[in-house]
């Protein structure tokens, strides 16, 4: 009998479809408490060695921690956040940059050098656009891991958008359209670097089969030891929450033409863009991220089998097994 008598808390940070966890709190006789937290708060807790009971966390950060011998948490194959990166590079409207290949020799500001999105961008630039990370000067304002030696990197003391508008950097990476600081012009002073980024992302998906994973769910190791059923119960809770979001077609009534986008995405991703479990495609995507981390000198060890990154009992879990 497990000695833990509380209610495990699941901290979700950025995934809309996971918010329906609130409606699926009890799975396999385990009842969860659902909370919404900021990513910065969760990241700080994890890096300080006191991870939440269960939390959504950066996949790249998790792999880096595991490479360094971190054992406070273990992941299950639930991936609540994904994102392409081609549309995330912004420049000034008067910039001469038109292709991601134009970033060679340029100055690029990012939130954090070792964030998952930035790791994906560097890998994509190198593999598909011929721009190696060593040919870019990187700027960031917040670092939780040491930037590898040999990287042209500098701290950014000002808002990245301000740095872009003043010409101190040539481009910035932002997962959402950046907000302009007050009194610094209209939204039209910025544009995405690529004129048709969504076509570039679609082409990338069709040629590689990769929809980049950003976040993974991590469970606290000592809690797993007390509640062996926790991994399977958490997996089931997230699967049921995602199914609920699909049934609602989350966001369908919020934006015009979103129903058409739903139809397109369902066809393109065979009904499920956010597939959980370590099926062949997810293994391939995680292996590619590990390959990028290794090439970028952020991890030291090869990851021959990505299954070793996950709770052993969770490696065989697939959504089709959940009634």
C-alpha positions, 0 to 999 in steps of 0.5 A: 500500500502506498504511503502517500495519502495526499492528492497528486497535483498536475501543473499545466503551463501552456497547453490549452487542450490539457485544461480539460484535465479538470473534467477528468480528475480520477483515473485508475482510482487516483484523483488528481488536483489540476493547477495552472502555473507559469512555465517560469515557476515550474522551471524554477522548481524543477531546476532547484530540485523540487519538482511538482508532483507532475508537471508540463516541462521543456523536453530539451531541458529535461533531456539536458538534465537527464544527461547530467544525471538528474533523477528527481523526475521522470517523464511519461510519453505525454507531449502537451505542446508542440510547435513549428519554428519557421513562423517564429522568426521576426524582423523589422518590416524594412529588413532585407532578410527574406529566407531563413538562410539569410540568418547566417552571420546575423544577430538573433535574440532568443528568450533562452539559448537552451529552450526547446524551441531554440534547439529545434530552430538551430537544428532546422537552420543547420539541416535544412537551410545550411546555417550552422549555429556557429555562424549566428551571434546569439543574444538572450536575457535569461539562462538556466544552463551554461551556454557551451564554449565557442558559441558567439553569445551575449547577454541582452540587457533590453527587451528583445523587441526594442533591440530589434527596433533599434538595430541591435539585433537583426531578428528575434525568435518568438513563439507568439507575435511579439508585443511592442513596448509602449510608444515604440510604433505600430505592429506594422513595424515588425513582420515574420521573416518568411513571407509564407511561413505556413507553407514552409512549415507544411513542406517541412512536415511533409518532407520530414514527418516531424511536428516538433515536440516542445513539452513533456510531462514529468513526474516526481521520482519519489512519488512514483516510487510510492504510487507505482500506478501514477504513470499510467493514471497520469497518461490516461488523464491526459489522453482523456483530456485531449479527447475532450478537447477534440470533441469540443473542437477547442477554439472552433468558435473563437476565430473565423474559418477555424473550422476549415483549419480543423478539417485541414489539420485532421487530414494532414495529421491523420486525425491527431496532431498531438499524438501521445505515446512512444510510437515510431513517429514520436520516437523519431521526433525525440531522437531528432531533438536528441541529435540536435542537442548532441550536435549543439554540444548541449548533451554529452551522451548519445541517446540510442534508445529514447525509451530510457528517458521515460518511466519504464512502465510508460514506454509501452503505453499507447492511446489506443489502449485507453477505453 
